[in-house]
Amino acid sequence: MLLPIYQVDAFSDRPFAGNPAAVCPLESWLPAETMQAIAAENNLAETAFFVPKSGNEYELRWFTPAVEVELCGHATLASAHVLYNHLGFSDAEIIFHSRSGPLRVSRASEGRFTLDFPARPPKPLAIHPDGLLDGLRATPLQMLAGPDLVCLFATEAEVRAIQPDMAHLAKVEYRAVIVTAPGSDGVDFVSRFFGPRVGVPEDPVTGSAHTTLVPYWAERLSKTTFHARQVSPRGGDLWCELRGDRVLMSGHAITYLRGEIEVPVG
């Protein structure tokens, strides 16, 4: 069986930057083990699969090389990019139905797409989880717990300088560890995302992390709109807004690859 596949650099307006995601449009769902095997073969942070539901609505799932995940921003952006730019979709808005509920994506200004995701505010955490300090090889000023563990540092330079020990970091009992600090040069805050526990040592740009980061920085900076930058080696930019219990994230995307994969049947 031949299936179409696209590889898209999300949260970037140029190739070889942002976060690469594979996107496989389907007519109907494959077995979960087959989708997991495809994601492992792709060996990207995420592979997205979607099937049509009705009208402008689709069902959407995401897989890392190791597990299926509940929420993924960059692969959702990549999926919308494929629909609008390669599959003839022209409505003002796409609604993706996911394990995290309905996720809306629309075209924004300057060639960006806007994701409408649920906000997931973190709560302060007093005790360093096992493996954290040995994993980061740095001591955060503050920690907060949401779906991921958030570690606050004083400066962007500290965040950029972290060289984690992934074996120790994988022992931390959260999906991933996010490190963050105030930004500079017009950027409100910066971050990095480490997820060795789910098969993603460092994710280049992580939309889902910003559903936690944006509520935190909104409270700290007393504002609701942000220019955020993930300072991984590839790097990427997000324009974010906290709107009630939702986080809006806008970014660019660009196609790197189009092709077909051959999947065994039966």
Secondary structure, 3 states (H helix, E strand, C coil): CEEEEEEEEECCCCCCCCEEEEEEECCCCCCHHHHHHHHHHHCCCEEEEEEEEECCEEEEEEECCCCEECCCHHHHHHHHHHHHHHCCCCCCEEEEEECCEEEEEEECHHHCEEEEEECCCCEEECCCCCCHHHHHCCCCCEEEECCCEEEECCCHHHHHHCCCCHHHHCCCCCCCEEEEEECCCCCCEEEEEEEHHHCEEEECCCHHHHHHHHHHHHHHHCCCEEEEEECCCCCEEEEEEEECCEEEEEECEEEEEEEEEECCCC
